[in-house]
Amino acid sequence: MRFRDLVWRNRSYRRFHEDVPVERETLRELVDLARLCPSAGNLQPLKYLLSWTPDRNALIFEHVNWAGYIHDWDGPPEGERPSAYILILGDTEITSNFGIDHGIAAQTIMLGAVERGLGGCMISRFDAEALHAALRIPERYAILLVLTLGRPKEVVVLETIRSDRDIVYWRDTGGRHHVPKRPLDSIIVTP
Ligand SMILES: Cc1cc2nc3c(=O)[nH]c(=O)nc-3n(C[C@H](O)[C@H](O)[C@H](O)COP(=O)(O)O)c2cc1C
């Protein structure tokens, strides 16, 4: 797949074919991509928790928040939930400042997932305390991001923001998810 197509297809997907499993080995391959990412000071403070079993997936699902702009939707129903998750953790015994390392790692993992016919969503709104307890994650690890993964079941359409539109994504009556993006000329600053 050409790189631009990969980036184009790398949308935030929130509904999945839950019956299509994501194997542990696939998650390990994705983390192996993140392992090669740049890291400030080359500290490499990120660690990863993998989930691919229904039981562990259910524990994580309980504590993440979906699509804040879609107010009448609490997240995917049973059968459309992620088949796997990767939690990006920060090891506080290495540093307490993780900078943007986890953003770089997350995007790399997501691009690798799309290349494999998968997709997902980065989630920063989660109950960290509840996840720590439910998954017995030691206190030394800060939970930085939750990545949901699976075979996407939804169509995501990119829109160009016009003057009468804002940045809020929406779903149409056919269930397609629309995401407004700012036009190129509006993001290049020419003083
Ligand atoms: C750092 C970060 C945190 C995010 N947190 C959430 C979240 O908590 N819940 C959610 O449903 N989506 C979350 N998203 C997904 C964004 O809503 C999504 O990227 C945005 O709507 C644009 O859609 P796109 O990814 O398809 O371009 C997050 C994205 C990023 C980059």
The ligand as an SDF file (V2000), in Angstrom:
LIG
                    3D

 31 33  0  0  0  0  0  0  0  0999 V2000
   -4.1910   11.5960   21.6420 C   0  0  0  0  0  0  0  0  0  0  0  0
   -5.5570   11.1790   21.1580 C   0  0  0  0  0  0  0  0  0  0  0  0
   -6.5340   10.8510   22.0880 C   0  0  0  0  0  0  0  0  0  0  0  0
   -7.7990   10.4180   21.6770 C   0  0  0  0  0  0  0  0  0  0  0  0
   -8.7090   10.0220   22.6140 N   0  0  0  0  0  0  0  0  0  0  0  0
   -9.8940    9.5190   22.2050 C   0  0  0  0  0  0  0  0  0  0  0  0
  -10.8160    9.0250   23.1700 C   0  0  0  0  0  0  0  0  0  0  0  0
  -10.5810    9.0650   24.3760 O   0  0  0  0  0  0  0  0  0  0  0  0
  -11.9630    8.4730   22.7120 N   0  0  0  0  0  0  0  0  0  0  0  0
  -12.2480    8.3970   21.3760 C   0  0  0  0  0  0  0  0  0  0  0  0
  -13.3030    7.8580   21.0140 O   0  0  0  0  0  0  0  0  0  0  0  0
  -11.4000    8.8770   20.4310 N   0  0  0  0  0  0  0  0  0  0  0  0
  -10.2280    9.4300   20.8110 C   0  0  0  0  0  0  0  0  0  0  0  0
   -9.3310    9.8940   19.8860 N   0  0  0  0  0  0  0  0  0  0  0  0
   -9.6600    9.8330   18.4470 C   0  0  0  0  0  0  0  0  0  0  0  0
  -10.0090   11.2240   17.8700 C   0  0  0  0  0  0  0  0  0  0  0  0
  -11.3350   11.5390   18.2160 O   0  0  0  0  0  0  0  0  0  0  0  0
   -9.8310   11.1670   16.3330 C   0  0  0  0  0  0  0  0  0  0  0  0
   -8.4530   11.0630   16.0600 O   0  0  0  0  0  0  0  0  0  0  0  0
  -10.4140   12.3800   15.6350 C   0  0  0  0  0  0  0  0  0  0  0  0
  -11.8090   12.4040   15.7620 O   0  0  0  0  0  0  0  0  0  0  0  0
  -10.0540   12.4170   14.1570 C   0  0  0  0  0  0  0  0  0  0  0  0
  -10.4580   11.2360   13.5080 O   0  0  0  0  0  0  0  0  0  0  0  0
   -9.4010   10.3870   12.6790 P   0  0  0  0  0  0  0  0  0  0  0  0
   -8.4620    9.7560   13.6680 O   0  0  0  0  0  0  0  0  0  0  0  0
  -10.1980    9.3630   11.9230 O   0  0  0  0  0  0  0  0  0  0  0  0
   -8.6690   11.3290   11.7770 O   0  0  0  0  0  0  0  0  0  0  0  0
   -8.0970   10.3520   20.2720 C   0  0  0  0  0  0  0  0  0  0  0  0
   -7.0940   10.6980   19.3430 C   0  0  0  0  0  0  0  0  0  0  0  0
   -5.8430   11.1150   19.7770 C   0  0  0  0  0  0  0  0  0  0  0  0
   -4.7900   11.4620   18.7490 C   0  0  0  0  0  0  0  0  0  0  0  0
  1  2  1  0
  2  3  1  0
  2 30  2  0
  3  4  2  0
  4  5  1  0
  4 28  1  0
  5  6  2  0
  6  7  1  0
  6 13  1  0
  7  8  2  0
  7  9  1  0
  9 10  1  0
 10 11  2  0
 10 12  1  0
 12 13  2  0
 13 14  1  0
 14 15  1  0
 14 28  1  0
 15 16  1  0
 16 17  1  0
 16 18  1  0
 18 19  1  0
 18 20  1  0
 20 21  1  0
 20 22  1  0
 22 23  1  0
 23 24  1  0
 24 25  2  0
 24 26  1  0
 24 27  1  0
 28 29  2  0
 29 30  1  0
 30 31  1  0
M  END
$$$$
